[in-house]
Amino acid sequence: MKVLIIEDETSAANTLRRILAAYDDGIEVLAVTKSISRSVAWLRQHKQEIDLLFMDIQLSDGLSFKIFEQVEIDKPIIFTTAFDEYAIQAFRVNSIDYLLKPIHLKDLQRAMQKLAFLQQPSAPALDYQSIFKQLQFKTTHYKSRFLVKSGKVLQGIDVAEIAYFVAEGNLVVMKTFQNNTFPVAYSLYKLEDQLDPHLFYRVSRNLIIQVKAIFKLTAFSKGRLKLELIPPFPTSIIISHQKAVGLKDWLDG
């Protein structure tokens, strides 16, 4: 059996490797990928080579569900997660298995036995999309406000007041509709998981915008878009063709 491990914690990936070898030394780990982007790239080239995926739910650049928005996967998946049992009842309801960290050999044995059962011709088909929606709903709690500091003063900023977040070197700052700027203690990757995707969208490597901050979208060359924001952004914002497609889908949703 050939497997792919999608896991951003080196120690957790190494532990899973050891347990797989202890369970069956004939299992071959073809690769370990640590992010959504690397997993998508690997799967696009090699997905037909694997028999099984072990997938962490929360990766360094977001929830692993985003992988399935970019590549179709028809291989069985065993999830690994640090979420408590009550947050993952969707797995049991939909006849899919998981390994709760820290992973033990007996847990792997149980999951592999269930996998063998589900691979029988008479077993029900797994509806992954339904599972992802249910699990994401149970495990996602979007922020409603941010605590920021201005001098010695701390204040809460409701997300409705936030126009956009921008990365400036190693610093991420929040811009409000009142044109106030505050540093925040989160990377844009972390913010993507904490912000409601119906309200916020990452239009580039260094910018996440709120839908109401869009002042104007103008067609640009080669399928790109020129974006103007409220409050005004200090430089021109040109959205790549790939991001422009996603941005229009988001606005049309």
C-alpha positions in Angstrom: 0.0 0.0 0.0 1.3 3.5 -1.0 0.2 6.5 1.1 0.6 10.2 1.2 0.8 12.0 4.5 -0.4 15.6 4.6 0.8 17.0 7.9 2.6 20.3 8.8 4.1 19.1 12.1 7.3 17.2 11.5 7.0 15.3 14.8 3.4 14.2 14.1 4.4 13.0 10.6 7.4 11.1 12.0 5.2 9.5 14.6 2.7 8.4 11.9 5.5 7.0 9.8 6.7 4.8 12.8 3.2 3.6 13.6 2.5 2.7 9.9 5.8 0.7 9.8 4.8 -1.1 13.1 1.4 -1.9 11.7 2.6 -3.1 8.3 6.2 -2.7 7.1 5.0 -3.1 3.5 3.3 0.3 3.6 5.3 2.9 1.6 5.0 6.6 2.4 5.5 8.3 -1.0 5.7 11.8 0.4 4.9 14.1 3.3 3.4 17.5 2.3 3.1 20.3 4.8 0.8 22.8 3.2 -2.3 23.2 1.1 -0.3 24.5 -1.9 2.3 21.8 -1.8 -0.3 19.1 -1.3 -2.3 20.4 -4.3 0.9 20.4 -6.5 1.9 16.9 -5.4 -1.6 15.5 -5.9 -2.0 17.0 -9.4 1.1 15.0 -10.5 0.9 11.8 -8.4 -2.6 11.2 -7.0 -3.0 8.0 -9.1 0.1 6.5 -7.5 -1.4 6.4 -4.0 -3.9 4.1 -2.3 -4.6 6.1 0.8 -4.2 9.6 2.3 -3.6 10.6 5.9 -4.6 14.2 6.1 -4.3 16.7 9.0 -7.3 19.0 9.2 -5.5 22.2 10.2 -2.4 23.0 8.2 -0.1 26.0 8.5 -1.8 27.8 5.6 -5.5 26.9 6.3 -7.9 24.1 6.7 -7.1 21.1 4.5 -10.7 21.2 3.0 -9.3 23.8 0.7 -7.3 21.2 -1.1 -10.5 19.7 -2.5 -11.4 23.0 -4.1 -8.4 22.7 -6.3 -7.9 19.0 -7.0 -10.4 16.1 -7.3 -9.5 13.2 -5.0 -11.1 9.8 -5.3 -8.8 8.0 -2.9 -9.8 7.0 0.7 -8.8 9.4 3.4 -8.1 8.9 7.1 -8.0 12.3 8.8 -5.7 13.2 11.7 -6.8 15.9 14.1 -6.2 17.6 17.4 -9.9 18.6 17.7 -11.8 16.9 20.5 -14.2 14.1 19.9 -17.4 16.2 20.1 -16.2 18.4 17.2 -15.8 15.4 14.9 -19.1 13.5 15.1 -19.6 14.2 11.4 -16.9 11.6 10.7 -18.8 8.8 12.5 -22.2 9.8 11.1 -20.8 9.7 7.5 -18.9 6.4 8.0 -15.4 7.9 7.7 -12.6 7.5 10.2 -10.0 9.7 11.9 -7.0 9.5 14.2 -7.1 11.7 17.2 -3.7 13.1 18.1 -1.5 11.9 19.8 -1.8 8.9 17.5 -1.5 5.3 18.9 -1.1 2.0 17.1 -4.5 0.7 18.3 -6.1 3.8 16.7 -4.4 3.1 13.4 -5.5 -0.5 13.6 -9.1 0.5 14.1 -9.0 3.0 11.2 -7.5 0.4 8.8 -10.1 -2.2 9.7 -12.8 0.3 9.0 -11.1 1.2 5.7 -11.1 -2.4 4.7 -14.8 -2.7 5.4 -15.6 0.5 3.4 -13.7 -0.8 0.4 -16.0 -3.8 0.1 -18.3 -3.6 -2.9 -21.4 -3.6 -0.7 -20.2 -0.7 1.4 -21.9 2.7 1.0 -20.1 5.4 -1.0 -18.5 8.2 1.0 -19.9 11.7 0.5 -16.7 13.7 1.2 -18.2 17.1 0.3 -21.0 16.6 2.9 -18.5 15.5 5.5 -16.3 18.6 4.9 -19.3 21.0 5.1 -20.5 19.4 8.4 -17.0 19.2 10.0 -16.0 22.7 8.9 -19.3 24.1 10.4 -18.6 22.3 13.7 -14.9 23.4 14.0 -15.0 26.9 12.6 -15.6 29.9 14.9 -15.0 33.1 13.1 -13.8 36.1 15.0 -16.4 38.9 15.7 -13.8 41.4 17.0 -10.1 42.0 17.4 -8.4 43.5 20.4 -5.9 46.1 19.2 -3.5 48.5 20.9 -2.9 52.2 20.1 -0.1 53.5 22.4 -1.1 52.3 25.9 -4.8 52.1 25.0 -6.5 48.8 24.2 -9.8 48.7 22.3 -12.0 46.1 20.5 -12.6 46.5 16.8 -15.7 44.8 15.4 -15.0 43.0 12.1 -17.7 45.1 10.5 -15.5 48.1 11.0 -12.5 46.5 9.2 -11.9 47.4 5.6 -8.8 45.2 5.0 -5.6 43.6 6.3 -2.3 44.1 4.7 1.1 42.5 5.3 4.0 45.0 5.3 7.1 43.0 5.6 6.9 40.9 8.8 4.1 43.2 10.1 0.3 42.8 9.4 -1.9 45.8 9.9 -5.6 46.4 10.0 -7.2 49.3 8.2 -10.7 50.4 9.4 -13.3 52.2 7.5 -12.6 55.2 9.7 -9.1 55.1 8.1 -7.4 54.1 11.3 -4.5 51.7 11.2 -3.6 49.1 13.9 -1.0 46.3 14.0 -2.4 42.8 14.6 -0.6 39.7 16.0 -1.7 37.3 13.2 -0.3 36.3 9.9 -2.5 36.5 6.8 -2.6 32.7 6.8 -4.1 32.7 10.3 -6.5 35.5 9.5 -7.9 33.5 6.6 -9.0 30.8 9.0 -10.4 33.3 11.5 -12.4 35.5 9.2 -15.8 34.7 7.7 -15.1 33.8 4.0 -18.4 35.4 3.0 -17.1 38.8 4.2 -13.4 38.6 3.6 -11.3 37.5 0.7 -7.5 37.3 0.1 -6.9 39.0 -3.2 -3.1 38.8 -3.2 -0.2 37.4 -1.2 -0.3 40.5 1.1 -3.9 41.7 1.1 -7.2 40.5 2.6 -10.2 42.7 1.9 -13.7 43.1 3.3 -16.5 43.0 0.6 -17.8 46.4 1.6 -14.3 47.9 1.1 -14.5 47.4 -2.7 -15.1 50.8 -4.3 -14.5 49.8 -8.0 -13.4 46.9 -10.1 -12.0 47.6 -13.6 -11.1 45.2 -16.3 -7.4 45.2 -16.9 -5.1 43.5 -19.5 -4.7 39.7 -19.8 -7.8 38.9 -17.7 -6.6 40.9 -14.7 -8.6 43.3 -12.6 -7.8 46.7 -11.1 -9.2 47.1 -7.6 -9.9 50.3 -5.8 -10.7 50.3 -2.1 -12.3 52.4 0.6 -10.3 53.7 2.4 -7.9 54.2 -0.6 -5.0 51.9 -0.8 -1.6 53.7 -1.1 -0.6 51.8 -4.3 -2.4 50.4 -7.4 -3.9 46.9 -6.8 -3.8 44.7 -9.9 -5.4 41.3 -9.4 -3.8 38.4 -11.3 -6.0 36.4 -13.7 -6.2 33.4 -11.4 -7.1 35.5 -8.4 -9.6 37.6 -10.5 -11.6 34.4 -11.4 -11.8 33.6 -7.7 -12.7 37.1 -6.7 -15.6 37.3 -9.2 -16.9 34.0 -8.1 -16.7 35.2 -4.5 -18.6 38.5 -5.3 -21.2 36.5 -7.3 -21.8 34.1 -4.4 
